């Protein structure tokens, strides 16, 4: 039975990591949007106002990050901006992994080990996705086959 639980934890962590790898770039805008939406709701904007403010804040943070990553020339400045996006992704990877393995593993040491592996994997995937060079636009070019 413990072996089946460990296998279940590995499969579940793999599925969650895949989701987190796919959406890790959006962790900072999501956190900023949720925070802005919670603030708006707390000030009396209602649920519709909170959704609008949160969505606008998330879109603004994502747009600013995109502009900075595409316009900044030195690599070290791009890495700093990318790290601002990677840190929330790594935190999300840690807690998502920890939420899964705490139900399947009794040992807190192994829970922490798997959670750290999830944080490193998700943070690394987000960093690789953010600092990867964008391929050139080949629309309209007639390249020989």
ZADO-1210 file (C-alpha; in nm, 4 decimals, padded with zeros to 6 digits):
<atoms>
<atom x="00.0000" y="00.0000" z="00.0000" code="UNK" pos="1"/>
<atom x="00.2729" y="00.2599" z="00.0788" code="UNK" pos="2"/>
<atom x="00.4341" y="00.1832" z="-00.2577" code="UNK" pos="3"/>
<atom x="00.1062" y="00.2583" z="-00.4372" code="UNK" pos="4"/>
<atom x="00.0763" y="00.5858" z="-00.2470" code="UNK" pos="5"/>
<atom x="00.4283" y="00.6862" z="-00.3470" code="UNK" pos="6"/>
<atom x="00.3509" y="00.6050" z="-00.7105" code="UNK" pos="7"/>
<atom x="00.0285" y="00.8028" z="-00.6848" code="UNK" pos="8"/>
<atom x="00.2190" y="01.0972" z="-00.5400" code="UNK" pos="9"/>
<atom x="00.4746" y="01.0856" z="-00.8211" code="UNK" pos="10"/>
<atom x="00.2046" y="01.0751" z="-01.0889" code="UNK" pos="11"/>
<atom x="00.0076" y="01.3555" z="-00.9226" code="UNK" pos="12"/>
<atom x="00.3191" y="01.5681" z="-00.8786" code="UNK" pos="13"/>
<atom x="00.4049" y="01.5085" z="-01.2432" code="UNK" pos="14"/>
<atom x="00.0603" y="01.6206" z="-01.3570" code="UNK" pos="15"/>
<atom x="00.0691" y="01.9289" z="-01.1355" code="UNK" pos="16"/>
<atom x="00.4207" y="02.0144" z="-01.2496" code="UNK" pos="17"/>
<atom x="00.3087" y="01.9904" z="-01.6117" code="UNK" pos="18"/>
<atom x="00.0272" y="02.2355" z="-01.5380" code="UNK" pos="19"/>
<atom x="00.2637" y="02.4598" z="-01.3483" code="UNK" pos="20"/>
<atom x="00.5229" y="02.4419" z="-01.6272" code="UNK" pos="21"/>
<atom x="00.2564" y="02.5517" z="-01.8719" code="UNK" pos="22"/>
<atom x="00.1227" y="02.8375" z="-01.6608" code="UNK" pos="23"/>
<atom x="00.4277" y="02.9300" z="-01.4500" code="UNK" pos="24"/>
<atom x="00.4931" y="03.2476" z="-01.6458" code="UNK" pos="25"/>
<atom x="00.1578" y="03.3827" z="-01.5302" code="UNK" pos="26"/>
<atom x="00.2183" y="03.3332" z="-01.1555" code="UNK" pos="27"/>
<atom x="00.3284" y="03.6929" z="-01.0859" code="UNK" pos="28"/>
<atom x="00.0418" y="03.8520" z="-01.2827" code="UNK" pos="29"/>
<atom x="-00.2036" y="03.6129" z="-01.1149" code="UNK" pos="30"/>
<atom x="-00.0786" y="03.6961" z="-00.7659" code="UNK" pos="31"/>
<atom x="-00.0845" y="04.0691" z="-00.8445" code="UNK" pos="32"/>
<atom x="-00.4346" y="04.0427" z="-00.9903" code="UNK" pos="33"/>
<atom x="-00.5691" y="03.8493" z="-00.6931" code="UNK" pos="34"/>
<atom x="-00.4135" y="04.0997" z="-00.4520" code="UNK" pos="35"/>
<atom x="-00.5550" y="04.3977" z="-00.6408" code="UNK" pos="36"/>
<atom x="-00.8941" y="04.2293" z="-00.6667" code="UNK" pos="37"/>
<atom x="-00.8984" y="04.1528" z="-00.2948" code="UNK" pos="38"/>
<atom x="-00.8055" y="04.5130" z="-00.2205" code="UNK" pos="39"/>
<atom x="-01.0817" y="04.6414" z="-00.4496" code="UNK" pos="40"/>
<atom x="-01.3363" y="04.4091" z="-00.2907" code="UNK" pos="41"/>
<atom x="-01.2280" y="04.5173" z="00.0554" code="UNK" pos="42"/>
<atom x="-01.2784" y="04.8830" z="-00.0326" code="UNK" pos="43"/>
<atom x="-01.6371" y="04.8205" z="-00.1413" code="UNK" pos="44"/>
<atom x="-01.6073" y="04.7694" z="-00.5173" code="UNK" pos="45"/>
<atom x="-01.8171" y="04.4527" z="-00.5066" code="UNK" pos="46"/>
<atom x="-01.7337" y="04.1284" z="-00.6813" code="UNK" pos="47"/>
<atom x="-01.7658" y="04.2721" z="-01.0340" code="UNK" pos="48"/>
<atom x="-01.5380" y="04.5652" z="-00.9537" code="UNK" pos="49"/>
<atom x="-01.2894" y="04.3289" z="-00.7908" code="UNK" pos="50"/>
<atom x="-01.2806" y="04.1098" z="-01.1014" code="UNK" pos="51"/>
<atom x="-01.2308" y="04.4116" z="-01.3274" code="UNK" pos="52"/>
<atom x="-00.9568" y="04.5639" z="-01.1099" code="UNK" pos="53"/>
<atom x="-00.7835" y="04.2278" z="-01.0630" code="UNK" pos="54"/>
<atom x="-00.7934" y="04.1500" z="-01.4342" code="UNK" pos="55"/>
<atom x="-00.6610" y="04.4944" z="-01.5231" code="UNK" pos="56"/>
<atom x="-00.3779" y="04.4639" z="-01.2708" code="UNK" pos="57"/>
<atom x="-00.2809" y="04.1182" z="-01.3965" code="UNK" pos="58"/>
<atom x="-00.2842" y="04.2342" z="-01.7589" code="UNK" pos="59"/>
<atom x="-00.0783" y="04.5416" z="-01.6680" code="UNK" pos="60"/>
<atom x="00.1869" y="04.3385" z="-01.4838" code="UNK" pos="61"/>
<atom x="00.2082" y="04.0877" z="-01.7686" code="UNK" pos="62"/>
<atom x="00.2363" y="04.3650" z="-02.0296" code="UNK" pos="63"/>
<atom x="00.5052" y="04.5491" z="-01.8325" code="UNK" pos="64"/>
<atom x="00.7026" y="04.2266" z="-01.7935" code="UNK" pos="65"/>
<atom x="00.6717" y="04.1509" z="-02.1635" code="UNK" pos="66"/>
<atom x="00.7843" y="04.5001" z="-02.2621" code="UNK" pos="67"/>
<atom x="01.0806" y="04.4892" z="-02.0234" code="UNK" pos="68"/>
<atom x="01.1902" y="04.1457" z="-02.1419" code="UNK" pos="69"/>
<atom x="01.1749" y="04.2454" z="-02.5066" code="UNK" pos="70"/>
<atom x="01.3190" y="04.5977" z="-02.4794" code="UNK" pos="71"/>
<atom x="01.6025" y="04.5587" z="-02.2302" code="UNK" pos="72"/>
<atom x="01.9334" y="04.4882" z="-02.3998" code="UNK" pos="73"/>
<atom x="02.1759" y="04.3616" z="-02.1336" code="UNK" pos="74"/>
<atom x="02.1177" y="03.9988" z="-02.0438" code="UNK" pos="75"/>
<atom x="02.1582" y="04.0608" z="-01.6720" code="UNK" pos="76"/>
<atom x="01.8652" y="04.3059" z="-01.6689" code="UNK" pos="77"/>
<atom x="01.6483" y="04.0562" z="-01.8539" code="UNK" pos="78"/>
<atom x="01.7461" y="03.7901" z="-01.6002" code="UNK" pos="79"/>
<atom x="01.6505" y="04.0222" z="-01.3119" code="UNK" pos="80"/>
<atom x="01.3078" y="04.0843" z="-01.4641" code="UNK" pos="81"/>
<atom x="01.2694" y="03.7134" z="-01.5344" code="UNK" pos="82"/>
<atom x="01.3604" y="03.6318" z="-01.1721" code="UNK" pos="83"/>
<atom x="01.0779" y="03.8601" z="-01.0572" code="UNK" pos="84"/>
<atom x="00.8445" y="03.6342" z="-01.2560" code="UNK" pos="85"/>
<atom x="01.0202" y="03.3112" z="-01.1542" code="UNK" pos="86"/>
<atom x="01.0062" y="03.3610" z="-00.7760" code="UNK" pos="87"/>
<atom x="00.6239" y="03.3390" z="-00.7514" code="UNK" pos="88"/>
<atom x="00.6297" y="03.0436" z="-00.9916" code="UNK" pos="89"/>
<atom x="00.8778" y="02.8600" z="-00.7678" code="UNK" pos="90"/>
<atom x="00.6666" y="02.9356" z="-00.4599" code="UNK" pos="91"/>
<atom x="00.3578" y="02.8073" z="-00.6405" code="UNK" pos="92"/>
<atom x="00.5502" y="02.4944" z="-00.7438" code="UNK" pos="93"/>
<atom x="00.6613" y="02.4334" z="-00.3855" code="UNK" pos="94"/>
<atom x="00.3153" y="02.4655" z="-00.2344" code="UNK" pos="95"/>
<atom x="00.1388" y="02.2752" z="-00.5112" code="UNK" pos="96"/>
<atom x="00.3814" y="01.9868" z="-00.4731" code="UNK" pos="97"/>
<atom x="00.3626" y="02.0029" z="-00.0958" code="UNK" pos="98"/>
<atom x="-00.0169" y="01.9973" z="-00.1060" code="UNK" pos="99"/>
<atom x="-00.0066" y="01.6718" z="-00.2968" code="UNK" pos="100"/>
<atom x="00.2704" y="01.4863" z="-00.1177" code="UNK" pos="101"/>
<atom x="00.1556" y="01.5671" z="00.2338" code="UNK" pos="102"/>
<atom x="-00.1438" y="01.3406" z="00.1739" code="UNK" pos="103"/>
<atom x="00.0648" y="01.0558" z="00.0375" code="UNK" pos="104"/>
<atom x="00.3842" y="01.0606" z="00.2471" code="UNK" pos="105"/>
<atom x="00.3965" y="01.0495" z="00.6256" code="UNK" pos="106"/>
<atom x="00.7603" y="01.1632" z="00.6516" code="UNK" pos="107"/>
<atom x="00.7965" y="01.5402" z="00.6729" code="UNK" pos="108"/>
<atom x="01.1543" y="01.5183" z="00.5452" code="UNK" pos="109"/>
<atom x="01.0401" y="01.3482" z="00.2239" code="UNK" pos="110"/>
<atom x="00.7528" y="01.5924" z="00.1893" code="UNK" pos="111"/>
<atom x="01.0004" y="01.8791" z="00.2049" code="UNK" pos="112"/>
<atom x="01.2377" y="01.7057" z="-00.0383" code="UNK" pos="113"/>
<atom x="00.9653" y="01.6499" z="-00.2979" code="UNK" pos="114"/>
<atom x="00.8320" y="02.0026" z="-00.2467" code="UNK" pos="115"/>
<atom x="01.1766" y="02.1514" z="-00.3068" code="UNK" pos="116"/>
<atom x="01.2153" y="01.9422" z="-00.6214" code="UNK" pos="117"/>
<atom x="00.8805" y="02.0733" z="-00.7445" code="UNK" pos="118"/>
<atom x="00.9831" y="02.4329" z="-00.6714" code="UNK" pos="119"/>
<atom x="01.3138" y="02.3942" z="-00.8541" code="UNK" pos="120"/>
<atom x="01.1512" y="02.2266" z="-01.1526" code="UNK" pos="121"/>
<atom x="00.8732" y="02.4829" z="-01.1913" code="UNK" pos="122"/>
<atom x="01.1025" y="02.7795" z="-01.1287" code="UNK" pos="123"/>
<atom x="01.3585" y="02.6468" z="-01.3746" code="UNK" pos="124"/>
<atom x="01.0962" y="02.5889" z="-01.6412" code="UNK" pos="125"/>
<atom x="00.9587" y="02.9398" z="-01.5949" code="UNK" pos="126"/>
<atom x="01.3082" y="03.0901" z="-01.6148" code="UNK" pos="127"/>
<atom x="01.3911" y="02.8924" z="-01.9280" code="UNK" pos="128"/>
<atom x="01.0678" y="02.9996" z="-02.0909" code="UNK" pos="129"/>
<atom x="01.1175" y="03.3660" z="-02.0046" code="UNK" pos="130"/>
<atom x="01.4805" y="03.4164" z="-02.1066" code="UNK" pos="131"/>
<atom x="01.4712" y="03.1984" z="-02.4167" code="UNK" pos="132"/>
<atom x="01.5333" y="03.4064" z="-02.7259" code="UNK" pos="133"/>
<atom x="01.2295" y="03.4650" z="-02.9412" code="UNK" pos="134"/>
<atom x="01.2594" y="03.3063" z="-03.2855" code="UNK" pos="135"/>
<atom x="01.2581" y="03.5547" z="-03.5727" code="UNK" pos="136"/>
<atom x="00.9318" y="03.6216" z="-03.7507" code="UNK" pos="137"/>
<atom x="00.9475" y="03.4431" z="-04.0831" code="UNK" pos="138"/>
<atom x="00.6120" y="03.5522" z="-04.2192" code="UNK" pos="139"/>
<atom x="00.6401" y="03.6981" z="-04.5641" code="UNK" pos="140"/>
<atom x="00.9909" y="03.5632" z="-04.6213" code="UNK" pos="141"/>
<atom x="01.0399" y="03.3254" z="-04.9073" code="UNK" pos="142"/>
<atom x="01.3047" y="03.0881" z="-04.7850" code="UNK" pos="143"/>
<atom x="01.4336" y="02.8116" z="-05.0095" code="UNK" pos="144"/>
<atom x="01.3100" y="02.4679" z="-04.9133" code="UNK" pos="145"/>
</atoms>
